[in-house]
Amino acid sequence: MCEYMETRRTHLRLHAELGSYDKKVVHALIDEVPMCHVSAVVDGTPYIQATVHWRERESVYIHGAVKNKMIKAISQGSQACLAFSHFGGNWKFTSRASSLAAGSTFAHPRRTS
């Protein structure tokens, strides 16, 4: 079995039993989900955005405009984080307006049978 190395940054914490360092499992997850979330700190401010992605061997590519300040910062060497979310089984998403920011919504997954 070929695995990714566990590091301080990749250590599985919460519900570690649901994670895997196995490259086949990680690659299958990346290939299966239609989008990912990219985050980085740009000029001292954290940013996150959803985008589409694709994988070629050990590299993951993300879609983004060259003028996007986060994409630009990443291309200039800023550290970034990719998050790939997979919901197994049947899930129903409901949204509700947030009082935290005008126009924002939160999706709340609920398992259905």
ROSE-4610 file (N, C-alpha, C; in Angstrom, 1 decimal, always signed):
// ROSE-4610
residu = [M/M/M/C/C/C/E/E/E/Y/Y/Y/M/M/M/E/E/E/T/T/T/R/R/R/R/R/R/T/T/T/H/H/H/L/L/L/R/R/R/L/L/L/H/H/H/A/A/A/E/E/E/L/L/L/G/G/G/S/S/S/Y/Y/Y/D/D/D/K/K/K/K/K/K/V/V/V/V/V/V/H/H/H/A/A/A/L/L/L/I/I/I/D/D/D/E/E/E/V/V/V/P/P/P/M/M/M/C/C/C/H/H/H/V/V/V/S/S/S/A/A/A/V/V/V/V/V/V/D/D/D/G/G/G/T/T/T/P/P/P/Y/Y/Y/I/I/I/Q/Q/Q/A/A/A/T/T/T/V/V/V/H/H/H/W/W/W/R/R/R/E/E/E/R/R/R/E/E/E/S/S/S/V/V/V/Y/Y/Y/I/I/I/H/H/H/G/G/G/A/A/A/V/V/V/K/K/K/N/N/N/K/K/K/M/M/M/I/I/I/K/K/K/A/A/A/I/I/I/S/S/S/Q/Q/Q/G/G/G/S/S/S/Q/Q/Q/A/A/A/C/C/C/L/L/L/A/A/A/F/F/F/S/S/S/H/H/H/F/F/F/G/G/G/G/G/G/N/N/N/W/W/W/K/K/K/F/F/F/T/T/T/S/S/S/R/R/R/A/A/A/S/S/S/S/S/S/L/L/L/A/A/A/A/A/A/G/G/G/S/S/S/T/T/T/F/F/F/A/A/A/H/H/H/P/P/P/R/R/R/R/R/R/T/T/T/S/S/S]
num = [1/1/1/2/2/2/3/3/3/4/4/4/5/5/5/6/6/6/7/7/7/8/8/8/9/9/9/10/10/10/11/11/11/12/12/12/13/13/13/14/14/14/15/15/15/16/16/16/17/17/17/18/18/18/19/19/19/20/20/20/21/21/21/22/22/22/23/23/23/24/24/24/25/25/25/26/26/26/27/27/27/28/28/28/29/29/29/30/30/30/31/31/31/32/32/32/33/33/33/34/34/34/35/35/35/36/36/36/37/37/37/38/38/38/39/39/39/40/40/40/41/41/41/42/42/42/43/43/43/44/44/44/45/45/45/46/46/46/47/47/47/48/48/48/49/49/49/50/50/50/51/51/51/52/52/52/53/53/53/54/54/54/55/55/55/56/56/56/57/57/57/58/58/58/59/59/59/60/60/60/61/61/61/62/62/62/63/63/63/64/64/64/65/65/65/66/66/66/67/67/67/68/68/68/69/69/69/70/70/70/71/71/71/72/72/72/73/73/73/74/74/74/75/75/75/76/76/76/77/77/77/78/78/78/79/79/79/80/80/80/81/81/81/82/82/82/83/83/83/84/84/84/85/85/85/86/86/86/87/87/87/88/88/88/89/89/89/90/90/90/91/91/91/92/92/92/93/93/93/94/94/94/95/95/95/96/96/96/97/97/97/98/98/98/99/99/99/100/100/100/101/101/101/102/102/102/103/103/103/104/104/104/105/105/105/106/106/106/107/107/107/108/108/108/109/109/109/110/110/110/111/111/111/112/112/112/113/113/113]
x = [+0.8/+0.0/+0.9/+0.6/+1.4/+0.6/+1.2/+0.5/+1.2/+0.5/+1.0/+1.6/+2.6/+3.3/+2.4/+2.2/+1.5/+2.5/+2.1/+2.9/+2.0/+2.6/+1.9/+0.7/+0.9/-0.2/-1.3/-0.9/-1.9/-2.4/-2.0/-2.5/-4.0/-4.6/-6.1/-6.4/-7.3/-7.7/-9.1/-10.1/-11.5/-11.9/-12.5/-13.0/-11.9/-10.7/-9.6/-9.9/-10.9/-11.3/-11.9/-12.4/-13.0/-12.0/-10.8/-9.8/-8.8/-8.0/-7.0/-5.8/-4.7/-3.4/-3.1/-3.9/-3.8/-4.0/-3.0/-3.0/-4.2/-4.5/-5.7/-7.0/-7.1/-8.3/-8.4/-7.3/-7.2/-7.5/-6.8/-7.0/-8.5/-9.1/-10.5/-11.4/-11.2/-12.0/-11.8/-10.6/-10.4/-11.0/-10.9/-11.5/-13.0/-13.6/-15.1/-15.8/-15.3/-16.0/-15.9/-17.0/-17.0/-16.3/-16.1/-15.5/-14.7/-13.9/-13.1/-13.1/-12.6/-12.5/-11.0/-10.6/-9.2/-9.1/-8.2/-8.0/-6.5/-6.3/-5.0/-5.1/-3.9/-3.9/-3.2/-4.0/-3.5/-3.4/-2.3/-2.0/-2.6/-2.4/-2.8/-4.2/-5.0/-6.4/-6.7/-7.4/-7.7/-8.8/-8.7/-9.7/-10.0/-11.2/-11.6/-12.5/-12.4/-13.3/-13.5/-14.7/-15.1/-14.7/-14.2/-13.8/-13.8/-13.7/-13.6/-12.1/-11.9/-10.5/-10.4/-9.1/-8.9/-7.5/-7.3/-6.0/-5.3/-4.0/-3.2/-2.0/-2.0/-1.0/-1.0/+0.1/+0.2/-0.1/-0.5/-0.8/-2.3/-2.8/-4.2/-4.2/-5.0/-5.1/-6.5/-6.5/-7.7/-8.0/-9.3/-9.8/-9.8/-9.3/-9.3/-8.7/-9.2/-8.6/-7.3/-6.4/-5.1/-5.1/-6.1/-6.2/-6.9/-7.4/-7.9/-6.7/-6.9/-5.8/-5.4/-6.3/-5.8/-5.0/-5.5/-4.8/-3.4/-3.4/-2.1/-1.1/-1.6/-0.8/-0.3/-1.1/-0.7/+0.4/+0.2/+1.1/+2.5/+2.4/+3.7/+4.3/+3.7/+4.3/+3.6/+2.5/+1.7/+1.2/+1.3/+0.8/-0.7/-1.2/-2.7/-3.1/-4.4/-5.0/-6.2/-6.3/-7.4/-8.3/-9.6/-10.5/-11.5/-11.5/-12.4/-13.5/-14.7/-15.8/-16.6/-16.8/-17.6/-18.6/-19.9/-21.0/-21.5/-21.2/-21.6/-23.1/-23.8/-25.2/-26.1/-27.3/-28.2/-28.3/-28.1/-28.1/-29.0/-29.7/-30.6/-30.1/-29.9/-29.4/-30.5/-30.5/-31.5/-30.7/-31.2/-30.5/-31.3/-30.7/-31.4/-30.5/-31.2/-30.5/-29.7/-28.6/-27.7/-27.9/-27.9/-28.0/-26.6/-25.6/-24.2/-23.8/-24.3/-23.9/-25.1/-25.4/-26.5/-26.3/-27.3/-27.2/-26.5/-25.9/-25.2/-26.2/-25.9/-26.7/-25.8/-26.3/-25.6/-26.3/-25.6/-26.2/-26.1/-27.1/-27.2/-27.5/-26.5/-26.8/-27.5/-28.5/-29.2/-29.2/-28.9/-28.9/-30.4/-30.7/-32.0/-31.8/-32.9/-32.8/-32.9]
y = [-1.2/+0.0/+1.2/+2.2/+3.4/+4.5/+5.2/+6.2/+7.5/+8.5/+9.9/+9.9/+10.7/+10.8/+11.6/+11.2/+12.0/+13.0/+14.3/+15.4/+16.1/+17.1/+18.0/+18.6/+19.0/+19.7/+18.7/+17.4/+16.5/+15.5/+15.6/+14.7/+14.7/+13.6/+13.5/+13.6/+14.5/+14.8/+14.3/+15.1/+14.8/+13.7/+12.6/+11.4/+10.9/+10.6/+10.1/+8.8/+8.0/+6.8/+6.9/+8.1/+8.4/+8.8/+9.1/+9.6/+8.5/+8.8/+7.8/+8.5/+7.9/+8.4/+7.6/+6.6/+5.7/+6.5/+6.5/+7.3/+7.0/+5.7/+5.3/+5.9/+5.9/+6.4/+7.9/+8.6/+10.1/+10.5/+9.8/+10.1/+9.9/+8.8/+8.5/+9.6/+10.1/+11.2/+12.4/+12.8/+14.0/+13.9/+12.7/+12.5/+12.5/+12.1/+11.9/+13.2/+14.0/+15.2/+16.3/+17.0/+18.0/+19.3/+19.6/+20.9/+20.8/+21.8/+21.9/+23.3/+23.5/+24.8/+25.1/+26.2/+26.7/+27.8/+27.7/+28.9/+29.3/+30.5/+31.1/+32.4/+32.9/+34.2/+35.1/+36.2/+37.2/+38.5/+39.1/+40.4/+40.4/+39.3/+39.2/+38.9/+38.7/+38.3/+36.9/+36.1/+34.7/+34.8/+34.0/+33.9/+32.5/+32.2/+30.9/+31.0/+30.1/+30.1/+28.7/+28.5/+27.2/+27.3/+26.2/+26.1/+24.7/+24.5/+23.2/+22.8/+21.6/+21.1/+19.9/+19.5/+18.2/+17.7/+16.4/+15.8/+15.2/+15.3/+14.6/+14.0/+12.7/+12.0/+12.6/+13.2/+13.7/+15.2/+15.8/+17.3/+17.5/+18.5/+19.0/+20.4/+20.6/+21.9/+22.5/+23.8/+24.5/+25.5/+25.8/+26.8/+28.1/+29.1/+30.5/+31.5/+32.7/+33.8/+34.2/+34.5/+35.0/+36.3/+37.1/+38.4/+38.2/+37.0/+36.8/+36.9/+37.7/+38.0/+36.8/+35.8/+34.6/+33.7/+33.5/+32.7/+33.3/+34.6/+35.3/+35.1/+35.2/+35.0/+33.6/+32.6/+31.2/+31.0/+31.6/+31.4/+32.0/+33.0/+33.7/+33.0/+31.9/+31.1/+31.1/+31.8/+31.8/+30.4/+30.0/+28.6/+28.6/+27.4/+27.3/+26.0/+25.9/+24.6/+24.3/+23.0/+22.5/+21.6/+21.8/+20.9/+20.2/+18.9/+18.1/+17.5/+17.8/+17.3/+16.2/+15.1/+14.0/+13.6/+13.6/+13.1/+11.8/+10.7/+9.4/+9.2/+8.4/+8.1/+9.2/+9.3/+10.2/+11.4/+12.6/+13.8/+14.8/+15.6/+16.6/+17.9/+18.9/+20.2/+21.2/+21.9/+23.0/+24.3/+25.4/+26.6/+27.5/+28.4/+29.4/+30.7/+31.8/+33.1/+33.3/+33.8/+34.1/+35.5/+35.7/+37.1/+37.7/+36.9/+37.3/+38.3/+38.0/+38.8/+38.9/+40.0/+40.2/+39.3/+38.6/+37.8/+36.5/+36.1/+34.8/+33.7/+32.5/+31.4/+30.3/+29.4/+28.3/+27.0/+26.1/+24.8/+23.8/+23.2/+22.3/+20.9/+20.0/+18.6/+17.8/+17.1/+16.1/+14.8/+13.7/+12.4/+12.0/+11.4/+10.9/+9.4/+8.6/+7.1/+6.7]
z = [+0.0/+0.0/+0.0/-0.9/-1.0/-0.3/+0.7/+1.5/+1.5/+1.7/+1.9/+3.3/+3.6/+4.9/+5.8/+7.0/+8.0/+8.5/+8.6/+9.1/+10.1/+10.7/+11.7/+11.0/+9.7/+9.0/+8.5/+8.2/+7.7/+8.7/+9.9/+11.0/+11.1/+11.0/+11.2/+12.6/+13.0/+14.3/+14.6/+14.2/+14.5/+13.6/+14.2/+13.5/+12.6/+13.1/+12.3/+11.6/+12.2/+11.6/+10.2/+9.9/+8.6/+7.6/+8.0/+7.0/+6.6/+5.6/+5.1/+4.5/+4.7/+4.0/+2.7/+2.5/+1.3/+0.0/-0.9/-2.1/-3.0/-3.1/-3.9/-3.4/-2.1/-1.4/-1.6/-1.4/-1.5/-3.0/-3.9/-5.3/-5.8/-5.3/-5.6/-5.1/-3.9/-3.3/-4.2/-4.5/-5.3/-6.6/-7.3/-8.6/-8.6/-7.5/-7.4/-7.1/-6.3/-5.9/-7.0/-7.2/-8.3/-8.1/-6.8/-6.5/-5.2/-5.0/-3.7/-3.2/-2.0/-1.4/-1.3/-1.7/-1.7/-0.7/+0.2/+1.2/+1.2/+1.5/+1.6/+2.4/+2.9/+3.5/+2.5/+2.2/+1.2/+2.0/+2.0/+2.7/+4.1/+4.8/+6.2/+6.4/+5.4/+5.5/+4.9/+5.7/+5.2/+4.1/+3.1/+2.0/+1.8/+1.3/+0.9/-0.2/-1.2/-2.4/-2.9/-3.3/-4.0/-5.4/-6.0/-7.4/-7.9/-9.2/-9.7/-9.8/-9.8/-9.8/-10.7/-11.0/-11.6/-11.2/-11.3/-10.8/-12.0/-12.1/-13.0/-12.2/-12.0/-11.2/-9.8/-9.3/-8.0/-7.9/-9.0/-9.0/-9.0/-8.3/-8.3/-8.9/-9.9/-10.6/-10.2/-10.0/-9.7/-10.7/-10.9/-11.9/-11.2/-11.8/-11.3/-12.2/-12.1/-13.0/-12.5/-13.4/-13.0/-12.3/-12.5/-11.8/-10.4/-10.0/-8.7/-7.7/-6.7/-5.7/-5.0/-4.7/-4.0/-5.0/-6.2/-7.2/-7.4/-7.5/-7.8/-6.6/-5.4/-4.2/-4.1/-4.5/-4.5/-5.5/-6.7/-7.8/-7.5/-6.5/-6.1/-4.9/-4.4/-3.4/-2.0/-1.9/-0.7/-0.4/+0.9/+1.2/+1.0/+0.6/+0.4/+1.0/+1.1/+1.7/+0.8/+0.4/-0.4/+0.5/+0.4/+1.1/+0.2/+0.2/-0.6/+0.3/+0.1/+0.9/+0.2/+0.9/+0.3/+1.3/+0.8/+1.7/+1.2/+2.0/+1.6/+1.9/+1.2/+1.5/+1.0/+1.5/+1.0/+2.0/+1.4/+2.2/+1.6/+2.5/+2.0/+2.5/+1.7/+2.1/+2.3/+3.4/+3.5/+3.8/+3.4/+3.6/+4.5/+5.2/+6.0/+5.9/+5.9/+5.9/+7.2/+7.1/+8.3/+8.7/+10.0/+10.5/+10.6/+10.4/+10.5/+9.4/+8.2/+7.0/+6.1/+5.6/+4.7/+3.4/+3.1/+1.9/+2.0/+3.2/+3.3/+3.6/+3.2/+3.6/+4.1/+4.9/+5.4/+4.9/+4.4/+4.1/+5.3/+5.6/+6.7/+6.2/+6.1/+5.7/+6.7/+6.3/+7.2/+6.5/+7.2/+6.6/+6.4/+5.2/+5.0/+4.8/+5.0/+4.9/+3.4]
